[in-house]
Amino acid sequence: MNWMGVILVIGVLSSGCGMGTLYISGDEDAVGAEIFIDGQKKGSMEKGVYERTFSSDPVLAEQQRKEDESLGIRQGQVYATVSIWVSNGEHELILISVNGKRLSKRFQMRGENYMNVRFGKMIIEGK
């Protein structure tokens, strides 16, 4: 097999596997939680602080505040976030909080997946 054949085989194999991005957000209790995919540590949840610049138009600013309120978020609220590359297919996600709480979920990775972790309620939402 010549080098062109090798490149073709590698290209076919890599396109069949596929990678996607898993986006995980979480409550304040999730900050610092370790993330495991199929038993391998992939990272930890990073701290974020919600900050929004409201419009100078009072009507629009009030609408923005109501949007935030309906979503249950407030200025200065701490949350956790991370995005990691994961191969497409079925996987097991395990999160372990800094105080030892453990959550797990099986999921099917397909391009982009979004999950929300709430250690306060001990649930993982999303697919």
Residue pairs with C-beta under 8 A, 6 or more apart in sequence:
1 9
17 87
17 88
18 87
18 88
18 111
19 85
19 86
19 87
19 88
20 85
20 86
20 87
20 88
20 109
20 110
20 111
20 112
20 113
21 83
21 84
21 85
21 86
21 111
21 112
21 113
22 37
22 83
22 84
22 85
22 86
22 93
22 109
22 112
22 113
22 115
23 81
23 82
23 83
23 112
23 113
23 114
23 115
24 35
24 45
24 80
24 81
24 82
24 83
24 84
24 95
24 114
24 115
24 116
24 117
25 79
25 80
25 81
25 114
25 115
25 116
25 117
26 33
26 45
26 79
26 80
26 81
26 95
26 116
26 117
26 118
26 119
27 79
27 80
27 117
27 118
27 119
27 120
28 77
28 78
28 79
28 80
29 97
29 99
29 101
29 118
29 119
29 120
30 45
30 79
30 80
30 95
30 97
30 117
30 118
30 119
31 45
31 46
31 47
31 78
31 79
31 80
31 98
32 44
32 45
32 47
32 80
32 97
32 98
33 44
33 45
33 80
33 95
33 96
33 97
33 98
33 117
33 119
34 41
34 43
34 44
34 95
34 96
35 41
35 42
35 43
35 44
35 45
35 82
35 84
35 93
35 94
35 95
36 42
36 93
36 94
36 95
36 96
37 84
37 86
37 91
37 92
37 93
37 94
38 91
38 92
39 92
39 94
42 84
42 86
43 82
43 84
44 82
45 80
45 81
45 82
45 95
45 117
46 80
46 81
46 82
47 78
47 79
47 80
48 78
48 79
48 80
48 81
49 76
49 77
49 78
49 79
50 73
50 74
50 75
50 76
50 77
50 78
50 79
51 75
51 76
52 64
52 68
52 75
54 60
54 61
54 64
54 65
55 61
55 64
68 74
68 75
80 117
86 109
86 113
87 109
88 109
88 110
88 111
89 108
89 109
90 106
90 107
90 108
90 109
91 106
91 107
91 108
91 109
92 104
92 105
92 106
92 107
93 104
93 105
93 106
93 107
93 115
93 124
94 102
94 103
94 104
95 102
95 103
95 104
95 117
95 119
95 124
96 102
97 119
101 119
101 122
103 117
103 119
103 122
103 123
103 124
104 124
105 115
105 124
107 113
107 115
107 126
107 127
108 127
113 126
113 127
114 126
114 127
115 124
115 125
115 126
115 127
116 124
116 125
116 126
117 123
117 124
117 125
118 124
118 125
